[in-house]
Amino acid sequence: MTIYRLKDAATLAEASYKAGRIVSPRVIKSLDHDDVQAHLLDGNILLLPGSNSVRDYVKFNLRPLRLGGQQFVLKHATDSEKGASGTKWHQGFLRYAVEIFEWLKTENVGPNYIIGHSLGAAAAQILSKTYNAPAIGFAAPRPKWSKHGVVRDGRCLLVNRTDDPVPKVPSTYHHMGQTKLFKSAKHQTLFAHSMRHYIDIIEEDNKFKTLPETWGG
């Protein structure tokens, strides 16, 4: 049974972009192939950073509609395909998740816990169902075609800001699991999507207690 404090998960998600900063749990292996990045930590914790290049946005179908604006769209947003379970997913997010799945298969590892941000949070939702593992996603886009729940749907916790446009797309798709939407008193007009601002709302929630302190099991 693996349970994570939300603040610790957020700290790891922020550090995932520069894995050399992660001290504990120790990074065991990392994937950096074909524009897909992932880290496997001690305890088989799977850590998934989000997009870190323009190529990621184009290749996996998430891109900004206008520079400096809040509105985001997905290229070919109606394109979806069935995963191994038969669930229909947005094909860009599924493609990203499959790269990670194939890497873990090669390493003969199944994750006990999954943490992701942005594009990584989209993949975390899919892989949570694949491995029946608890997952936390920050700034998570919507990967699931069906608006109805699916088997193992409830293993995900998604933490999204109301001023972050990415969790609203693609508008015809849906989130997995339980979504907590947080309205910050410190509204951001441009950079709300960064993990730094997600750490801020967890600290801000100390007053309101609207977010769970831990997740997993």
C-alpha positions in Angstrom: 0.0 0.0 0.0 1.5 3.3 -1.1 0.1 6.6 0.2 1.5 10.1 -0.6 1.1 13.4 0.9 -0.3 15.8 -1.7 2.5 18.4 -1.0 5.2 15.7 -1.4 3.8 14.6 -4.7 3.7 18.2 -5.9 7.3 18.7 -4.9 8.3 15.6 -6.9 6.3 16.7 -9.9 8.1 20.1 -9.9 11.5 18.3 -9.6 10.6 15.9 -12.4 11.8 18.4 -15.0 15.3 18.3 -13.5 15.5 14.8 -12.1 19.0 15.5 -10.7 17.4 17.6 -8.0 15.4 14.5 -6.6 17.1 13.3 -3.5 14.4 11.0 -2.1 13.0 8.7 -3.3 16.1 8.0 -5.3 15.8 7.9 -9.1 16.5 4.4 -10.3 15.9 4.7 -14.1 14.9 7.4 -16.5 13.3 7.3 -19.9 14.1 10.0 -22.5 13.1 8.7 -25.9 11.1 10.0 -28.8 10.0 13.1 -26.9 8.7 11.1 -23.9 10.2 11.5 -20.5 9.6 9.4 -17.3 11.4 8.6 -14.1 11.2 5.5 -12.0 11.9 6.1 -8.3 12.6 3.8 -5.3 9.5 1.9 -4.4 8.4 1.8 -8.0 7.1 5.3 -8.0 6.5 6.5 -11.6 7.1 10.2 -12.1 5.9 11.8 -15.3 6.9 15.4 -16.2 4.8 17.4 -18.7 5.7 19.0 -22.0 9.2 20.5 -22.0 9.4 21.4 -25.7 7.4 22.7 -28.6 7.7 19.2 -30.2 5.8 17.7 -27.3 2.9 20.0 -27.9 2.7 19.3 -31.6 3.4 15.6 -31.4 1.0 14.7 -28.6 -1.7 17.1 -29.8 -1.6 19.8 -27.1 -0.8 23.3 -28.3 -1.6 26.9 -27.4 -4.2 28.7 -29.5 -2.5 32.0 -29.1 0.7 33.2 -27.4 0.2 34.7 -24.0 -3.5 33.8 -23.9 -5.5 31.5 -21.7 -7.3 29.6 -24.4 -5.9 26.2 -25.4 -7.1 23.7 -28.0 -6.1 20.2 -29.1 -5.1 19.5 -32.6 -7.3 16.8 -34.1 -9.2 16.9 -30.8 -11.8 14.3 -31.9 -9.2 11.6 -32.7 -9.4 8.8 -30.2 -8.6 5.1 -30.2 -9.1 2.2 -27.8 -6.5 1.1 -25.4 -5.8 -2.5 -24.4 -8.7 -2.3 -21.9 -11.2 -1.2 -24.6 -11.5 2.3 -23.1 -11.4 5.0 -25.8 -8.6 7.6 -25.2 -7.4 10.7 -26.9 -4.9 9.2 -29.3 -2.1 11.7 -28.6 -2.2 11.1 -24.8 -2.6 7.3 -25.4 0.5 7.4 -27.7 2.5 9.1 -24.9 1.3 6.6 -22.3 2.1 3.6 -24.5 5.7 4.7 -24.9 6.0 4.7 -21.1 4.2 1.3 -20.8 6.6 -0.3 -23.3 9.6 1.1 -21.4 8.3 -0.3 -18.1 7.6 -3.6 -19.8 11.2 -3.8 -21.0 12.3 -3.0 -17.5 9.9 -5.7 -16.1 8.5 -3.2 -13.7 4.9 -2.3 -12.7 4.5 1.1 -10.9 3.0 1.1 -7.4 2.2 4.8 -7.6 2.1 7.4 -10.4 2.6 11.2 -10.2 2.3 13.4 -13.2 2.0 17.0 -14.3 0.3 18.3 -17.5 1.0 15.9 -20.3 2.4 13.6 -17.7 -0.9 13.8 -15.8 -2.8 12.8 -18.9 -0.6 9.7 -19.2 -0.9 9.1 -15.4 -4.7 8.7 -15.8 -4.4 6.1 -18.5 -1.6 4.2 -16.7 -3.5 4.3 -13.4 -6.1 2.2 -15.1 -3.6 -0.1 -16.8 -1.7 -0.9 -13.6 -4.6 -0.5 -11.2 -2.3 1.9 -9.3 -3.1 5.1 -7.4 -2.2 8.3 -9.2 -2.0 12.0 -8.6 -2.2 14.4 -11.6 -1.6 18.1 -11.5 -2.9 20.4 -14.2 -4.4 17.4 -16.0 -5.9 17.6 -19.4 -8.8 15.3 -20.3 -7.9 11.9 -21.9 -11.1 9.8 -21.6 -13.7 9.8 -24.4 -16.6 8.5 -22.3 -18.3 10.8 -19.8 -19.2 7.7 -17.7 -17.0 6.1 -15.2 -14.9 3.0 -16.2 -13.3 0.2 -14.2 -10.5 1.5 -11.9 -11.6 5.1 -12.6 -11.4 6.1 -9.0 -7.7 5.5 -8.4 -6.8 8.9 -9.7 -6.8 12.2 -7.9 -6.6 15.2 -10.2 -5.8 18.7 -8.8 -6.6 21.5 -11.2 -6.6 25.3 -10.9 -9.6 27.3 -12.2 -7.3 29.8 -13.8 -5.3 27.1 -15.7 -6.8 26.5 -19.2 -5.1 23.1 -19.8 -7.5 21.0 -17.6 -10.4 22.3 -19.7 -9.2 20.6 -22.9 -10.1 18.8 -25.0 -13.6 20.0 -24.1 -15.3 16.9 -25.5 -13.2 14.5 -23.4 -13.3 13.8 -19.7 -11.1 13.3 -16.6 -10.5 10.0 -14.8 -11.2 9.6 -11.1 -11.8 12.4 -8.6 -11.1 16.0 -9.7 -10.5 18.8 -7.2 -10.8 22.2 -8.8 -9.2 24.9 -6.7 -9.9 28.7 -7.1 -6.8 30.5 -5.9 -7.0 33.9 -4.2 -3.9 34.7 -6.3 -5.3 34.5 -9.8 -2.7 34.0 -12.5 -3.3 35.2 -16.1 -0.4 33.4 -17.8 1.6 31.0 -15.7 -1.1 29.2 -13.7 -0.1 25.9 -15.4 3.4 25.7 -13.8 4.0 23.3 -10.9 5.2 26.2 -8.8 1.6 27.6 -8.8 0.2 24.2 -8.0 2.5 24.0 -4.9 1.2 27.4 -4.0 -2.5 26.3 -3.9 -1.6 23.3 -1.7 0.0 25.7 0.8 -3.0 28.1 0.4 -5.4 25.2 1.1 -3.9 24.9 4.6 -6.6 27.5 5.5 -9.5 25.9 3.7 -8.9 22.1 3.7 -10.7 21.5 0.4 -7.9 19.2 -0.9 -7.1 15.8 0.7 -3.9 15.8 2.6 -2.9 12.3 1.3 -3.9 10.0 -1.6 -3.4 6.3 -2.2 -3.9 2.9 -0.7 
